[in-house]
Amino acid sequence: MTFGAATTVIQPSQTNTIVATKPTGLVDGEVIVLVLGNFAGNQGNISTITWPTGFTQLEFGNSNYEFSQLAFAWKVASGEPSTWNIVADRAMTGLAYAVRLQNPGSSPQDGHTLALGPGAGSSSPVSVDATGLTTTATDTLIWVGMSAQTTDSIVSGFTVPSGFTAAAAAIDDAGSFVRLLVGYKDSAGSGATGTESGSLTLSSSTSGWIAGLIAFKELAGPVISVQPTASTQLAAGSTATLSVTASASGGGTLSYQWQVNGSNVSSGSGGTTISYTTPELAYSDDLNSYTCVVTETGGTSPGSVTSSAGVVHVGLWVIGSSTPVFSASAGTTVAPSYSTLPAIQANDIILLVVAQKPSAANGGTVTTPSGFTLQSSLTGAGGYGATLANNTGNTNLFVYSKDSVSGSETGTLTVTVGTNGVCGATFVLIRPMPGCSTSYAATTGSDSAAGNVSVAGGADPGVIAGDLAILTFNGSSALATYSAEDVTQTGITYSAVTELAEPSTTVGNDVAGFIAYAKAQSGTSSAAPTFTATTGGTNTNARGPGIFVRVRSTGLSGSAEVFATQRQANNTLRRM
C-alpha cells in the first residue's frame, strides 16, 4: 500500500463549511481519507458533521480541554469532484486534509481510535493507544494530531510518532492558530500494541490537543474498476439498473451479490450477476443505497470487496443547502452565497429561508428578492409579548422560492431587511423530475414554551405521496442546539427527517434554528402537521415561529405523482 499525495485547506473562521481539495493523481478505486480539525472557540463545539456523499465517518471527538475537535471519514474513490464540502452544524475555524491511499481494495477494517488530550501547559505526549488494532505487516497506519492556541503563540515542536513519515502539516494563523499534522507508516507490523506517540511543546495558551489512529488493511481479492453510478433520480414506478466491472487479482473465479441498505436483495432481477435491476420503485425506496459484494474464490488472492454505493432518488430530490450567513448587527442586508450550494442545474428549485430577530419588539421586515416568490412567513412569534433582549424575544421567519433557475447562478443574493437586529439566510436546492412543474402550500405555527420544539401547523396544506415537507424553525437564543427532528400528520407516512442546516449566530441579540426535510412516502393527509425537535444546550428560549412548506412536483399527466407510465428506459444507474 502506498501513501499518496495529501492536500491541505486552511479555512477562514466562522463558517459552517470547510472545503477539502482532491489530491493530485487520485483515480477510481483508491481510498480517500478526509481529516477535519476544528477550534470551536466561542462558537461552541460542533456536534454533527455532514460528510460528502459516500464518505463514512470513522471517528469524531473533542479534547479534554476546551474546544479542540478532530474527525475523519473515508470512501473508495469513484468519479470524485475536484473539491468536497465538509459541513457542520455550527461555525468552524480550522483545517481539512484529503489523503490518498494508492491501493485499490483497502479498508479501515483493522480499526480506528482517538486519544483526547489535555492542554494548558501539560507535558503529556500526544499518544494514541494502538492496542486492539489487529494489524498485519502490509497494513498502513495513519496518525493524525490536532492542537490549537488561544493566542498568537503558534504551537511548536509538533512531530509525528517515531517510524512515521509526516505527510504534510499546516498552521491556520489567521486568528485561530490551529495546527493539523498527518503522518503514516506503510508497514504497521503484526498485532499493533502499546501507544503511538507524537510530541507537542505546549504552553499556557494551548487549547488542548487531540490525536487519532487509523489502521488500513490491504485486502486480498478482486479489484472493482467501474463502480455503480453514485446517484440517479427516477420517477416513482420506474426501475433502476446498476452494474459493476471487476477483475480477479489472483486468477480466481468471481461471484456477485447485490445488496440494498446492507442486506442481500430479495426482489428484482440479476441480484447475483454483474448487473442488477430493481423492482418498480416507490417513494418509500427513496435514498435506497445499492452495493455489490464481489468475491474471488480460488487462485492466489481469494477475498471479497464491496463496491461503492449507488443511491436512488425517487421523485423530488433535495440536493443540499448553502452555508448559513448572517447580517451585521442592525444591518440592512443579508447575502447568502450560491457558491456554497452543491452544483446547480437548469430547472432546479431554490428555496430561501430568512430567520430574523428584529431591532424593535415585534417589528422586522424582509423585502422579497427579485425572481423569488414568498411562500409563507410568520412574524412576532414565540410568546414573548413586548420583551426583546439578548437570547429572548419574538422572532420572524420567511420562506421564498425560485422555480426553474438558469443553472448559472453565481455570487451572492442581496436580501434587504428592515427594523433588523440580526437575521440569517440559507438556500435549499431541490431538483424536480424533468418535464414537471412545481406547486407549494404552507402552514405556520408558533412554539411559545421552553424545552423541546413542537410546532403545530394551523391548517392542512394537503400532502400526498411524493411531496416534500420542508421544516423551518427560528428560535430566540443561540444557546440552544437542535437534533432528532420529526414530523407527523394524520394520513401520511413520512420518511425519517434529515437536517440540512442549523443557522446560529451570537451577533446582535442572537438567533438559532433549523432547516430540515422529509418525504411523504404514502397516504393522503387529513389534518394539520406537527413537527418537533429535541433541544440541547440552554433551551429556555428555544421558542419562536415554525413554517411547514409542502413542495409538489406535478407530472405531464397533471397528476401530483409521476406515474410508472412516465418511466424512462434510459434512467438507469448503469455507467455506460
Steps between C-alpha positions, in 0.01 A plus 500: 500500500633845412418825676434752222472876480314696764340841453445758771238771526513783755148631545405850617336510841128505573358284221302177511679357196864403448601399149753220441679477166550177303860375517699503177488175308203346680337224293189289549550207734750679725410594856436857616526602865360842596640646823335797673654700785284765666566762769150573626585802716207719598276334240481183709577147395346370180284195572422359155693487172346445159772332295490502119293229334649154535735576790474295820597667827760305698557722805384836637604629841586794723816558703474495878590868515293770337408478133743296287309253280615235254305283255575279203301311236583281198371363171616319187547754220246485219455794262605750766452879465791744531392601850291364787291707742519398867201661674444535875203611707694801630763740372851355491853632499751246384661283237420211272722237337418268214730196508545254212578132554629353175375146548170385350308282740618636835273544799526632860371166625794458739363778717529863595519693824539847653700631796365807679784709638534776761643845438608812688864408545453125542809298422308189395615352167254506212435125523243261357455151642534248217402199708235297325587608146568154357731614223718298266837586351354642177246728665532879516461706817393864472564722804322835527563772758329835552563784744400864530611813682290769664759771424738576214765270640523225236530148634851367454684171499204311353636172361362165387584179692832324445493287184232716336551731203341843518274534197434870544439760767317830507442793731198726480648825630204712391357532849466149639853354481387146432769241426411176319759230440468173304753219491504146366684170535467255210615193695287488812645175625300210638257559787563865586516556875598774743488862396598712202629827645572827328628806678373853553651789692206632699462844659250664730307615192466152346133418465551126526598231256334199348647216295369204303625179344357306203616157390433431132514138399619399156229264378543196285244419235361666187541858383190697399595733214152637418270585790122556498404857415492691828145635475214519250152648507206295374122523490283292731417174324831492312771237533870567545786292357837494675819332385865447592812395316754294698808288438656215694836604647615141556352316203202371700129480421273800568148496645264790569239584765303825483378659822253773587565696817743229613274195445499260205236594242196273497313642199581641160719313252872425470573518872797261464638633170707800393180694419197529730158648420276608788127434518274798433600774744257668739551821700591280797806391297633856490867511613542122473872420484610215270840329517653188350720254692746346255671182622803326352540130577792279407817638345773672700303792649157396628282756677203737473467868416187717526430762235422861573131578537252601234220707658155530344296818532130441425318816391600836651863503611636729771855562381617698803521842661736796500711611794280728715612864502398785728453874484701740709337613824227742392608438139275586208595205278593133517672323208482120467750350255410278205858371496452303823214299348567171321515535120186673370335373181251669270138458618599433862301661782665728755329574830617796708447487877547828692495484882487841673506656844380860472662806655163606647255263667268334248648701213716390211452473123654318205467624141423217255809461277458536124405170337384343827145443627399517866346164593438567869605712796429533871607804703491595866489135611627338819259629762728770644265795455697827500813347657812522281860442615801276460383136477134597542220661301267419211656414163398488135527237226459529121515235223535593131528290183653540155393244237679396181831667578750549217778292653743789458432663838825624653616741768261615769136608521452830683186487715374829646375493859346764725467567876761231525695391806658205323387251237632189331442377144538149357430350156352150449555336159230261370496309170157415347452229238562623143186629330310556824367817658506590869234618742510603865282524806596599854382520856651680801508465875670652803680319780464716811622253765849430629663161438471281193351648183143417400335694217137419419390624159187705481354321196542194278710600196375192312781243484510187282762235427810644334470847653791656687448655842748782571514572874638835619528646851652819644570510874591801710831381647832379359552307824271223368583219259261270313491133404265204439252702295175318419169566324161334540173548313182297496473296181869532398799273553815711487862397450751575774570872530837628374646821645648725232629793706494644848546878458631653823668831582599699808490824300254755633243344731555145368293259294528126441275253323495216250405406144406136433293291262310173463326327208140380509535130419131410485149617584290817481492753783180574692629733774759767566860384553709529816877506497733466797867507598706412804668807645847494655706761680301769681149446369307756704461725195474239226175665399383666182332458161490183293400459135405174324530532121355230275685468166335295223625397156214465251549269202399550139178307562385771741514261793694595810696180465730395219344171394675185391373560144738797485804289583800554282688194381825694500470606863731231632792489735722322248827670423525485122 
